[in-house]
Amino acid sequence: MEYSKGKLISLVALRLVIGWHFFYEGMVKVLNPAWTAKAYLLDSGGFAKPFFEWIAFNPSLLAVSDFVNAWALTLVGFFLLLGWWVRPAAIAGMLLLGMYYLSHPPFPGIEYLFPIDGNYFIIDKTMVELVALGVMLSFPTAHIIGLERLFKKTKPSLQ
């Protein structure tokens, strides 16, 4: 795809900002050995609440969930920042955000123990970031600005 300079800057900035958000959120969890998602999972609401509570009350599942969550956030952010393996990273990020959305949907009548930042109805920041990752899938930039450019396969010219 060909982009104007302004579009390319905007799309790369989007990738970097989301990459940093994921990377930092992941590193905070990875570097804190006491971190666990248990309280977050127990605070879930909506139709998927029993699923998330099941994870929270099962020590083995919770340990796997904590490990996968922390490292998935970190690696998704790392690859988005580098501009390498962006497509799988964006898909993994969308899956994570989808799970976060299902655990804490911004639906009327659901109250959460943890305070939220702002007032939401159906669409929240999690959904906005999920859709932004979808935009990154539709308009890739890592082949222009990112490590993917270094590994780009060039087609031999026919003469």
C-alpha positions in Angstrom: 0.0 0.0 0.0 1.1 3.5 -0.7 0.4 6.2 1.9 0.8 10.0 1.9 3.3 11.2 4.4 0.6 12.4 6.8 -1.2 9.1 6.7 2.0 7.1 7.2 3.0 9.3 10.2 -0.5 8.8 11.7 -0.6 5.1 11.2 3.0 4.6 12.6 2.2 6.8 15.5 -0.9 4.7 16.2 1.2 1.5 16.1 3.8 3.0 18.4 1.3 4.4 21.0 -0.6 1.1 21.2 2.7 -0.8 21.3 4.0 1.3 24.2 0.7 0.9 26.1 0.8 -2.9 25.7 4.5 -3.2 26.5 4.4 -1.0 29.6 1.2 -2.7 30.9 3.0 -6.1 30.4 6.3 -5.1 32.0 4.6 -3.7 35.1 3.0 -7.2 35.5 6.2 -9.2 34.6 8.4 -7.2 36.9 6.0 -7.5 39.9 6.1 -11.1 41.2 3.1 -10.5 43.4 0.9 -9.3 40.5 -2.2 -11.4 39.8 -5.3 -10.8 37.9 -7.5 -12.5 40.6 -9.1 -9.3 41.9 -9.8 -8.1 38.3 -11.3 -11.5 37.4 -13.5 -11.5 40.5 -14.7 -8.0 39.7 -16.0 -9.1 36.2 -19.5 -8.6 35.1 -21.9 -9.4 32.4 -22.8 -12.7 30.8 -19.1 -14.0 31.0 -18.8 -13.4 34.7 -19.0 -17.1 35.6 -16.1 -17.9 33.2 -13.8 -15.3 34.7 -14.7 -16.2 38.2 -13.9 -19.9 37.4 -10.4 -18.8 36.3 -10.0 -16.7 39.5 -11.0 -19.6 41.8 -8.9 -22.2 40.1 -5.3 -21.7 41.2 -3.8 -23.6 38.2 -5.9 -21.7 35.7 -5.1 -18.4 37.5 -1.4 -19.0 37.4 -1.6 -19.8 33.6 -3.8 -16.7 33.1 -1.4 -14.5 35.0 1.6 -15.7 33.1 0.0 -15.6 29.6 -1.6 -12.2 30.3 1.7 -10.5 31.5 3.9 -12.0 28.7 1.3 -11.6 25.9 0.9 -7.9 26.7 4.7 -7.5 26.8 5.3 -9.3 23.6 2.5 -7.7 21.7 3.8 -4.3 22.7 7.4 -5.3 21.9 6.5 -6.5 18.4 4.3 -3.5 17.6 7.1 -1.1 18.8 9.7 -2.9 16.6 7.4 -3.1 13.6 8.1 -6.9 13.4 5.5 -9.6 13.3 2.9 -6.9 13.6 0.0 -8.9 12.1 0.2 -11.7 14.6 0.9 -9.2 17.4 -2.2 -7.1 16.5 -4.4 -10.2 16.3 -3.1 -11.4 19.7 -3.7 -7.9 21.1 -7.3 -7.9 19.7 -7.9 -11.2 21.4 -6.6 -9.9 24.8 -8.7 -6.7 24.5 -11.7 -8.8 23.6 -11.3 -10.8 26.7 -10.9 -7.6 28.8 -14.0 -6.2 27.2 -16.0 -9.4 28.0 -14.8 -9.4 31.6 -15.8 -5.8 32.2 -18.4 -4.8 29.6 -19.7 -1.2 29.9 -23.3 -2.1 30.0 -26.0 -0.4 32.0 -26.8 -2.0 35.4 -23.4 -3.5 35.9 -21.4 -2.0 38.8 -17.8 -2.7 39.3 -15.8 -2.6 42.5 -12.8 -0.8 40.8 -13.5 2.7 39.7 -13.6 3.4 36.0 -12.2 6.4 34.2 -15.2 8.2 32.6 -18.7 7.2 31.7 -19.3 4.6 29.1 -22.2 2.9 27.3 -21.3 -0.1 25.2 -18.1 1.5 23.8 -15.2 2.0 26.1 -11.4 2.6 25.8 -10.8 -1.1 25.5 -13.1 -1.3 22.5 -11.5 1.8 20.9 -8.1 0.2 21.2 -9.4 -3.1 19.8 -10.8 -1.3 16.8 -7.5 0.7 16.4 -5.6 -2.6 16.2 -8.1 -3.7 13.5 -7.2 -0.5 11.6 -3.5 -1.5 11.9 -4.3 -4.8 10.3 -6.1 -3.1 7.4 -3.4 -0.5 6.9 0.0 -2.1 7.6 3.1 0.1 8.0 5.8 -2.1 9.3 7.0 -2.9 5.8 7.7 0.8 5.4 8.8 1.8 8.9 9.7 -1.1 11.1 11.9 -4.2 11.2 9.7 -5.9 8.7 11.2 -3.7 6.1 14.6 -5.3 6.7 13.1 -8.8 6.1 10.8 -7.9 3.2 11.1 -10.4 0.4 11.7 -8.7 -2.9 10.5 -10.3 -6.0 13.1 -10.8 -8.6 12.6 -8.5 -11.6 11.9 -10.2 -15.0 14.1 -9.0 -17.8 
